[in-house]
Structures are given as C-alpha cells and as structure tokens.
Amino acid sequence: MTRIGVGLISAGWMGTVHSRGYLAVGDKYPELGVSPELVVVADTVEANSQRLVDRLGYARSTTDYRDVLADPGVDVVSIAAPNSLHKEFALAAAAAGKPFWIEKPMGAGVADSRAIAAAVDAAGLVTAVGFNYRHAPAVQHLRDLVRSGQLGRVTNVRVRLDADYSADPAGPRTWRFVKEQAGTGVLGDLLSHGFDLGQYVLADPVSEVSAITATFIPQRPEVAAGGVGHQVRAAADAPMLPVENEDWAAVHARFASGAVGTFESSRVAVGPRCEYSIAVYGTRGSAVWDFERMNEVAVCLQSDGSYGYTRILTDPSMGAFGRFQVGAGMGLSFDDLKVIEAALFLESVLTGEQTAPSVADGLAAAEVAHAADTSAQDGTWHTVPAPTGRTTFAA
Ligand SMILES: NC(=O)c1ccc[n+]([C@@H]2O[C@H](COP(=O)([O-])OP(=O)(O)OC[C@H]3O[C@@H](n4cnc5c(N)ncnc54)[C@H](O)[C@@H]3O)[C@@H](O)[C@H]2O)c1
C-alpha cells in the first residue's frame, strides 16, 4: 500500500465531495494499491474545516492554506475554493511541487487559467480538474459510440446545462454572482462543464464561437454568513445588491473537424433542476445523455434498422460502472463521479501519466468561455486558440 497524504484547501461543498472521493478510492480501485490519508484541511471559516475533521477524519485544520502546502505529510492537494482564489492557491501548490486536483472553472477567467497551466507545465506536475460529468458510465458509452464510428460522421452536437439553483429571486448573492470572485456567470460555472463535455465526447476542440448572454435577475439580497454550495440564505431585510455576471448564455460553435454545435445554459431556469445534457448527431445515428437520468443513454442507430430512440440502462461494460455496481441498471451517483476523478488523479500521480482531466483541458474550456464572453460583448464570431499542453479530451 502506498500512503498518500491529502491536503484540502476550502472545505465547502466540493471540498467535502473531494474528501469523500479520496476515502473511497482504496475500496473501488484496489489495484492502485493506495491508501489516502486525510492530513490537513484549510478554510477561513473554521466551522467548515472542523466539520471535515469531525466527520471525515482529517487529522487537523487550519485557517491558512499555506500550512497545507508546507506540511511534509501532504503529497497531494485539493483546491476547492471560490474561482478567484484558484490562481493563488494553484500557483503556490505548483511552487511547492504538490500535484493538485482543482475545481472548475480553473480560475476566475482565462488569464488565471493560462497562468495556472503555465505554472503546472514549468513544474512538470500532473493534475486533475473537476470535469466530473465525463466520468459517467453513460457518457463513456456515448463517447465509445462516437469513437467506434457507430454514429457515422458526427455532424452536430447540442449541449445544454439548465439548472434552477438560482431560480428564486430571493436567493442570496453568493460569490457566484460577483465578477471579482467568480469571473463570468454560467459561462464559467456550468458551461465550463459543457465545453469540456462537448470536446471530450467528440474528441474534437471547439475552434470558433458566437454567443449571446443575458441576466434575468439583476439584483439579489446580500448573503448571510454560513452555508456551503447553494445552501446559503439571505439575512432578513438584507440589502439588494447587483448581480454582476450572466444568468444565461447561448453559444454557436464550430469544431476543428467541421462539426457544428450549440451550447446553452441557465442558472435561473424554472423547471429543469439539473438538466445537463449532451446530444450527438451523426450521419448514421444519434445518442443523448442527461444528468437528471445519468444512468441511461438514448441511442438510435441506423444499422439496427430502428427508428426513434432505444433507452439503454448502464451496465458493467460501460466506463467504471462495474467498480460501483455488479448488476446492470443499478445507478451511480454524483459523488461516485468524484470517486472516479479522485482515482484518475491518484493514478496520474503514481504513474506520472496524465489520465485525469488536466489543467490543459481546464484551459481549453476556459478559452472557449472567454471567446464566447468576448463575442457576447462585441457581437462577432471569435476564434478559439488551438489547445496546447497535456490535454486528455482527444486522447
Ligand atoms: N465539479 C462540480 O460539479 C462543481 C460543483 C460545485 C462547485 N464546483 C466548483 O468548486 C469550487 C467551490 O465551489 P463550492 O460550491 O464548493 O463553494 P462553497 O461556497 O460551498 O465553498 C467554498 C469554501 O471556500 C472557503 N474559502 C473562502 N475563502 C477561503 C480562503 N481564503 N482560504 C480557504 N478557504 C476559503 C469558504 O469558507 C467555503 O468553505 C468552485 O470553483 C465551483 O465552481 C464544482
């Protein structure tokens, strides 16, 4: 067994899920022979880090992230802070020579993402980025259908991420709505997943985009202290503050192969809860996946002589399904996707081979978001720079 000491920076929603992910790797991926040990967690809100000491077994907590990086018992680091802190923490981790698993979007804008990717390249580190939807067994199946040519030549793709996490106008203005802390709105928060998913399933980078964006709820009440993720409340009689980034975005895209596509996202949709979906259309078939039904994929193949979709439930032949369930049709959960990501990260650390989504993938998604954001402002098409570095989406 190889002991791997884990340090966590930021003990909110994702910090908790990363930690649970590490703890499950030994059981789900026994062949890795790793025994992750939760060493130290840093958060400026002591109650958040103490919760992870008490519930998940971190040996200690601190309010200063530098304590995590300086601890000789820490071999790998998770960075699960609000977006604007990613760059400082990632650059410090790279300088300390600690491989890290960072949440998406990688920084509060493309300049942060470029700086993080450059620092990782200079340090020669392996990394992971939180593009968890890639790992769903149904998405793996969809990607296999594309790569095996069963859908024919891919002509177009539709990626949609509609959520209701901010549909209530009385929901507070958390860091996600503040430009300085989050960067863009849905372009970074939800569509970073979407851009990665599209590029990953097609194994094809987006080369050009045109976009429009809108903010439907322009003011929100000030946030009250406490709470993580979307479970944050406004104080009674809280003052109203401006929402500084977009609630909705729609992007037309061209891929390097010549395929075309659309990406759309809302964080204020009334109805969809987590409709994160990808539909791939080819000359001989099509396939559709939606996170709200994450354990199934709808497929139509001309070669079957069928018309309309067949609903296929996931089974042990698809992706990492068999590590979690032995029976076809038994489902995985969101947290299981983070276990897979933790395992890919630790495998990358052990072997030096970048198998987890990389900072180059994080940068590739950020470049698409940046081009879309610029297009939304000036109303013209924008070229997306060709991906560089150790991308894994086309591997
Ligand atoms: N992969 C996914 O599906 C997914 C889902 C949700 C969030 N995220 C990403 O994860 C990141 C965190 O989001 P979240 O929802 O977990 O946020 P959160 O608000 O739940 O938690 C953020 C934590 O950071 C802490 N923090 C703030 N300043 C800090 C500092 N200086 N040092 C240390 N800790 C500090 C806060 O106290 C809080 O505990 C974001 O980048 C977000 O985009 C990814």
The ligand as an ORCA input file, in Angstrom:
! r2SCAN-3c Opt
* xyz 0 1
  N     -17.451     19.905    -10.319
  C     -18.660     20.339     -9.994
  O     -19.674     19.788    -10.435
  C     -18.782     21.526     -9.077
  C     -19.949     21.737     -8.329
  C     -19.995     22.834     -7.456
  C     -18.907     23.699     -7.363
  N     -17.799     23.491     -8.129
  C     -16.634     24.401     -8.047
  O     -15.992     24.169     -6.787
  C     -15.457     25.406     -6.288
  C     -16.044     25.649     -4.901
  O     -17.448     25.693     -5.000
  P     -18.352     25.238     -3.749
  O     -19.753     25.175     -4.236
  O     -17.740     24.061     -3.087
  O     -18.185     26.539     -2.842
  P     -18.645     26.737     -1.352
  O     -19.132     28.126     -1.274
  O     -19.522     25.610     -0.893
  O     -17.286     26.575     -0.548
  C     -16.221     27.462     -0.684
  C     -15.348     27.340      0.560
  O     -14.183     28.130      0.369
  C     -13.871     28.697      1.627
  N     -12.932     29.798      1.481
  C     -13.190     31.074      1.109
  N     -12.039     31.796      1.149
  C     -11.043     30.952      1.512
  C      -9.649     31.097      1.737
  N      -9.027     32.286      1.572
  N      -8.936     30.024      2.136
  C      -9.556     28.821      2.302
  N     -10.869     28.619      2.115
  C     -11.619     29.670      1.738
  C     -15.241     29.087      2.176
  O     -15.200     29.373      3.547
  C     -16.046     27.831      1.836
  O     -15.953     26.870      2.854
  C     -15.821     26.483     -7.303
  O     -14.748     26.701     -8.165
  C     -17.010     25.873     -8.064
  O     -17.127     26.345     -9.390
  C     -17.708     22.409     -8.953
*
